[in-house]
Amino acid sequence: MVKVTYIQPDGSETTVDAAAGESVMQAALNNSIPGIIAECGGSMACATCHVYVAEDWLDKTGKRSESEEDMLDCAASEMNETSRLSCQITLTAAHDGLRVHVPEEQV
């Protein structure tokens, strides 16, 4: 199992166990994490699973694709250098301890 911590805008944290191969988005949905809406179900057709990856995890989560960047331009909360669509981060053992911040708004 891979531990992922979701940090809410108010600073509260929830750590969940997720399976390797699962997306950060799917782990959030499976554990009823507030603020991850995922209207498109992970097909990268919306930006309602937007997260901010903790800076010390950026190298391990990889770079955004051009398509992901285009979709993040439509996100309700401001996009920055740590913004990712959580549906595009597939968890591996190397992600154990990953920390992501949930934005204020998704829609």
Secondary structure, DSSP 8 states (H G I E B T S, - for coil): -EEEEEE-TTS-EEEEEE-TT-BHHHHHHHTT-TT---TTSSSSS--TTEEEE-GGGHHHH----HHHHHHHTT-SS---TTEEEGGG-B--GGGTTEEEE--S---
